[in-house]
Amino acid sequence: MHETELIRRAQRGDSAALATLLQQHYLPVKKYLVTITFDRALAEDLTQETMIRAIERVGQFQGRSRFSTWLMSIATRQYLDWLRRERRERQAAERAADERPPAQPGPSAEGRTALELLQTLPPEVALPVVLKHYYGYTYEEIAEWMEIPVGTVKSRVFNGVRALRRGLGQDEA
């Protein structure tokens, strides 16, 4: 059965069709989340949350993009929400402790891979780089998912790639 038929059935309440759709897309969503979070346990949790959100909102899928793209956008939003929560919790903990922990120096640039360097970038920079250059999404799609202007996405991708090149010793002349 074609994916469009599965989607149509799932939207009409066919739980078997919905289960089949989600099973087909579970691993790609999880791999994507592992790639952007660098944390398998977190990726698993976010994948579960993504699937729950898809179950709740399958009726809202309008078919303007592929179903996999729709799921990736849900996964991206789940990750961004998690980042916001983490940031708020970290700020609250810092205020409660009434002192900031000393900054830890990063590892030396020698011998690091692009993936290791990507992990050192702030998540709001690393995420657009991964979405653009690893998954091939457009700046417009990334901007919509992250709820930021397209120019900001372009800037973050540019600066992220430049930082990666510097870290790899590939400075542009």
C-alpha positions in Angstrom: 0.0 0.0 0.0 1.3 3.5 -0.9 2.2 6.0 1.7 -0.5 8.4 0.5 -3.1 5.7 1.1 -1.7 4.9 4.5 -1.9 8.6 5.4 -5.4 8.9 4.2 -6.4 5.8 6.3 -4.6 7.0 9.3 -6.3 10.4 9.2 -9.7 8.5 9.1 -8.8 6.7 12.3 -7.2 3.5 11.0 -4.7 2.7 13.8 -3.1 -0.1 11.8 -2.3 2.3 9.0 -0.9 4.9 11.5 1.2 2.2 13.2 2.6 1.2 9.8 3.5 4.8 8.9 5.2 5.5 12.2 7.1 2.2 12.0 8.4 3.1 8.6 9.7 6.4 9.8 10.8 5.6 13.3 14.5 4.8 12.5 15.1 7.8 10.2 13.7 10.2 12.8 15.8 8.6 15.5 18.9 8.7 13.4 18.2 12.4 12.6 17.8 13.1 16.3 21.0 11.3 17.3 22.8 13.3 14.6 21.6 16.7 16.0 21.6 15.9 19.7 24.8 13.7 19.9 23.0 11.8 22.7 21.3 8.4 22.0 19.2 8.4 25.1 17.9 11.9 24.5 17.3 11.0 20.8 15.2 8.0 21.9 13.1 10.2 24.2 12.6 12.8 21.6 11.7 10.2 19.0 9.0 8.9 21.3 7.7 12.4 21.9 7.7 13.0 18.1 5.7 9.9 17.5 3.2 10.8 20.2 2.8 14.2 18.7 2.4 12.7 15.2 -0.3 10.4 16.6 -2.1 13.3 18.2 -1.9 15.5 15.0 -2.0 13.2 12.1 -5.3 14.8 11.1 -3.5 18.1 10.7 -1.0 16.7 8.1 -2.0 18.5 4.9 0.3 16.9 2.4 2.2 20.0 1.4 5.4 18.2 2.1 6.4 14.5 2.4 5.3 12.8 5.6 8.9 12.2 6.5 9.5 16.0 6.3 6.5 16.6 8.5 7.9 14.2 11.1 11.3 15.8 10.9 9.8 19.2 11.5 8.0 17.8 14.6 11.2 16.2 15.8 13.1 19.5 15.3 10.5 21.4 17.3 10.7 18.8 20.1 14.5 19.2 20.2 14.2 23.0 20.3 11.6 22.8 23.1 14.0 20.5 25.0 16.8 23.0 24.5 14.7 25.9 25.8 13.7 23.9 28.9 17.3 22.9 29.5 18.4 26.6 29.2 15.7 27.7 31.6 16.6 25.0 34.1 20.3 25.8 33.9 19.6 29.5 34.4 17.4 28.8 37.4 20.1 26.5 38.9 22.7 29.2 38.3 20.6 31.8 40.0 19.9 29.4 42.9 23.6 28.7 43.4 24.2 32.5 43.1 27.4 31.9 41.1 28.4 30.7 37.7 30.7 27.7 37.3 34.1 28.5 35.8 34.3 28.2 32.1 36.0 25.0 31.0 38.5 25.3 28.1 37.6 23.3 25.1 39.7 20.5 23.7 42.5 21.4 21.3 41.7 21.7 17.6 44.4 19.2 16.7 43.1 15.8 15.6 39.4 16.6 16.0 36.9 15.4 13.5 34.2 17.6 12.0 31.6 15.7 14.2 33.6 16.5 17.4 33.9 20.1 16.3 30.1 20.2 15.5 29.5 19.2 19.1 31.4 22.2 20.4 29.1 24.6 18.5 26.1 26.1 20.3 23.0 24.1 19.4 21.3 27.0 17.7 24.3 27.1 15.3 24.9 23.3 15.0 21.3 22.5 14.2 20.9 24.6 11.1 24.3 23.4 9.8 23.2 19.7 10.2 19.8 20.4 8.7 21.3 22.2 5.7 24.4 20.3 4.9 23.6 16.8 6.2 19.9 16.6 5.5 19.7 19.1 2.6 16.7 21.1 3.9 16.2 24.6 2.5 16.9 27.7 4.5 13.2 28.5 4.4 12.2 25.1 5.9 14.8 25.4 8.6 13.6 29.0 9.4 10.1 27.8 9.7 11.0 24.9 12.0 13.2 27.0 14.2 10.8 29.9 14.1 13.5 32.4 13.2 14.1 34.6 10.1 15.7 33.1 7.0 18.6 35.5 7.2 19.3 34.3 10.7 19.4 30.7 9.5 21.8 31.7 6.6 24.0 33.5 9.1 24.2 30.6 11.5 24.9 28.1 8.7 27.7 30.4 7.3 29.2 31.0 10.8 28.9 27.4 11.8 30.6 26.1 8.6 33.4 28.7 9.0 34.0 27.6 12.6 34.2 24.0 11.5 36.7 24.9 8.7 38.8 26.8 11.2 38.8 23.9 13.6 39.8 21.5 10.9 42.6 23.8 9.8 40.9 24.6 6.5 40.7 28.4 6.9 39.7 30.1 3.7 42.4 32.4 2.3 
